[in-house]
Amino acid sequence: MSWNWTRWFVAFAAVLVPATLLHAALPTETNIPDRVFLTGQLLIASPQLRQPTFDHAVILMVQHSRDGALGVVINRPAERKSIARLLTAMGGDGRGIADSVRIFAGGPVEPHVGVVIHSADYRHAETVDIDGRVALTPAIDVLRDIGLGKGPAKILVAFGYAGWSPSQLEDEIGQGAWATVPEDPALVFDDDRTKVWADALARYKTVR
């Protein structure tokens, strides 16, 4: 299904940030057969990439088109936080929810914007399917269901994302900053977070 990323992010982030801050950063999906796009791939920081923000980072590519790219870092766990407090902070309803979730630092762009990467067994009106096995839903839409025990089987709650302007990611890959492998739910959700980078890099070396 074709999806307009600008429209979707503006819709779920309206209570968090001004829409104008997101409009320029987020690409619209484009189908171009003569280019290789990386939606659904894992982007692995090369050992030589020492930029602190992305040192040993593994990024799930949520969207990649000729207009740019967007991904969520999946191996930067932070603290656990109350779901009720998160919902209240985002303008949602936290009543009757006592559970908590681990938060991940999803990237340097808009670190107060929350999303949930999750298994494909859950769908909401605003859910975006990434590759048939993992999907993404705005945090405010899915967190309450998680707190009520009605959410997806596998989750990764992240605040912030990584973004690239047109051709920027392609240039960085050409310079050797990143490697890519197909997404694997085990790496996204299950592996020890301290081993995700090494495990993803080992898979890259295997499939080269």
Secondary structure as UniProt FT lines:
FT   HELIX           5..13
FT   TURN            14..16
FT   HELIX           19..23
FT   TURN            24..25
FT   TURN            33..34
FT   TURN            39..40
FT   STRAND          41..45
FT   TURN            47..48
FT   HELIX           52..54
FT   TURN            55..56
FT   STRAND          58..65
FT   TURN            66..67
FT   STRAND          68..73
FT   STRAND          77..82
FT   HELIX           83..89
FT   TURN            90..91
FT   TURN            95..96
FT   STRAND          100..105
FT   STRAND          109..119
FT   TURN            120..121
FT   TURN            125..126
FT   STRAND          128..129
FT   STRAND          134..138
FT   HELIX           139..147
FT   TURN            148..149
FT   STRAND          155..164
FT   TURN            166..167
FT   HELIX           168..174
FT   TURN            175..176
FT   STRAND          178..182
FT   HELIX           186..190
FT   HELIX           193..195
FT   HELIX           196..207
//
